[in-house]
Amino acid sequence: MPRKQSEVEKSLSSKGFRHKEGDHNYFNYYSTIGKKTAVFTKTSHGAREIDDHLLGRMAKQCKLSRADFDRLIDCPLDRESYEKKLIAQRMIEVLPS
């Protein structure tokens, strides 16, 4: 099901992604300790909705299944849980205690 671009971008921003404009709207994930990670996604300028195909690509870029990406956008998957998934996939490192 297509989603409003503004809704997706707002949710990404609330989950630790930081927006940077370029030829697209880029969103890089910053860990809870403020470190920039290799996890990123992007949206197009001027689009109002994002179709299912592009949502699937965004999910892959965010290292999530499509179902988990929907959960991230809809908020049942909070930032801490998302970061735990990234740590489990070795996409980000945990600082030694």
C-alpha positions in Angstrom: 0.0 0.0 0.0 1.5 3.4 -1.0 2.4 5.8 1.8 2.6 9.5 2.1 6.1 10.7 1.6 5.8 13.3 4.4 4.7 10.6 6.8 7.6 8.3 6.0 10.2 11.2 6.2 8.8 12.4 9.5 8.9 8.9 11.0 12.5 8.3 9.8 13.5 11.6 11.4 12.0 10.6 14.7 13.8 7.3 14.7 17.4 8.6 14.4 17.7 9.4 10.7 19.0 12.8 9.8 17.9 14.5 6.6 20.4 15.9 4.0 19.3 17.4 0.8 20.9 16.7 -2.5 19.6 15.3 -5.8 17.2 13.4 -3.5 16.2 13.7 0.2 18.9 11.5 1.9 18.4 10.1 5.4 21.4 8.7 7.2 21.0 6.8 10.5 22.9 8.1 13.5 23.2 5.7 16.4 21.9 6.6 19.9 25.4 7.7 20.8 25.4 10.1 17.8 27.7 8.2 15.5 26.9 8.3 11.7 26.3 4.8 10.3 26.4 3.3 6.9 22.6 2.8 7.0 20.8 5.2 4.8 17.8 5.6 2.5 16.4 8.3 0.2 13.2 9.8 -1.2 12.6 11.9 -4.3 12.0 15.6 -4.3 8.4 16.6 -5.0 6.8 13.2 -4.6 3.6 13.0 -2.6 3.4 9.2 -2.2 5.9 6.4 -2.2 4.7 3.2 -4.0 5.2 -0.4 -2.8 8.2 -1.1 -5.0 10.1 1.9 -3.6 9.1 1.1 0.0 10.6 -2.3 -0.5 13.8 -0.8 -1.7 13.9 1.6 1.2 13.3 -1.3 3.6 16.4 -3.1 2.1 18.5 0.1 2.4 17.4 0.3 6.1 18.4 -3.3 6.6 14.8 -4.4 7.4 12.2 -6.7 6.0 9.3 -4.8 4.4 7.1 -5.8 7.4 9.6 -4.4 9.9 10.0 -1.2 7.8 6.3 -0.7 8.0 6.5 -1.2 11.7 9.3 1.3 11.9 7.2 3.9 10.0 4.0 3.1 12.0 6.0 3.3 15.3 5.5 -0.2 16.9 9.3 -0.7 16.1 11.0 2.0 18.3 14.4 3.3 17.8 16.0 1.1 20.5 14.6 -2.0 18.9 15.7 -0.9 15.5 19.2 -0.3 16.7 19.3 -3.7 18.3 18.4 -5.2 14.9 21.3 -3.2 13.3 23.7 -4.4 16.0 22.6 -8.0 15.5 23.3 -7.6 11.8 26.7 -6.0 12.6 25.7 -2.9 10.7 26.7 -0.8 13.8 29.1 -1.4 16.6 28.4 -1.4 20.3 30.9 0.6 22.4 32.6 -1.4 25.1 31.3 -0.7 28.6 
